[in-house]
Amino acid sequence: MDVEEIARVEALPLRYDEPNNNGKLRCVALVRIETASGAVGWGEAITGSEDASLAMKVIVDRGLAPRLIGRDPRDVEAIWSEFRESTYWSGNGGIVTFALSAIDMALWDLAARLADVPLYQLLGGKRRDRVRAASSIIFDTADLDATGRQFADLRARGYEVLKGGWGHDLSIAFGKDAKRDVAIVRTVREAVGDDAEIIVDVAVGSNWTASHAIAMARAFEPYRLYWLEDALPEGDLDGWKRLRAATATPLCTGEKSWLVPDFRRLVDTGALDVIMIDPGRAEGVTGTKKVIDMAAEARQSWNAHSWSSAINTAASLHLAAASPNVLLLELKPEPSPMQNDIVSDPIVMEGGFIAVRDAPGLGITIDEAAVRRYLFE
Ligand SMILES: [Mg+2]
């Protein structure tokens, strides 16, 4: 057996309480791939829920893992194409795409570790030493005074870009009441001052029409949003074009898409300023790089939406380092088990930025004992 052949593949569903979402239960599913020589690569799928995490594990254990054994992990894009094409019936989005995303990320980590280079070198090389950080939080819409204090505190901690979205209580989330929505944006702008950038994210289920989105975008214009996120469903391509034509407010969407062709349709509207994407969902590092390149050609930026574990964040950081058009990398401002416990060298903001990592592979050190503390069946 060639020592660089894949010898073991393991899927690890993890669950944890997310301090950045009032302690609510969240899940990810990791993939660990080991070669015969003992080299290890890690990937993540941002599965979100227990059921999706367990289903993803079945797809890996029963379907894809046996087909990886004996393969050379450096054939990462060949494996990506092969798995993508051969799962056309059950895949092309959903649980199978979660599995493919995590496997692809683990293969890139392994390929870079075997070459003893940071992942960005295999993605075209380093274009920047640091990426601008955004603090990304969920709004407490029940208490706007507390929200103002929270944003002022995050600004004081050094964040130059501050994002808030939907709400801990979805029934009164951002997006559900026009008057409250404007009050929230005003509160955030007043809390952080004029020299910070602010982003707001409309809650799922707000059901904005293009006409309402236009009215809201215009109402927000005095507060100078860095972007307005998810104002419309991703599939409302005509709505996005109408909204674009009616406001100067920058527009962003993408976190609900899975496949490269989904992103192609969004990019081709010409309506978006920023595409947001996660390699732990959107067909791995391979798929995400294709979308980033597509957006760059269309003179659109991208945002590393990464709000899950340090593994997806690290992969996003390397993609950002190698790309010409990244705007931001989102971070949870409060320590979280998946960002701070499962690695011994967490990715953190310093002075408003996140430093690019130069260690081999994803550039993080997984604490396997910590990972296994969050395992569930
Ligand atoms: Mg969002």
Boltz pocket constraint, residues with backbone or C-beta under 6 A from the ligand:
constraints:
  - pocket:
      binder: B
      contacts: [[A, 165], [A, 201], [A, 202], [A, 229], [A, 230], [A, 255]]
      max_distance: 6.0
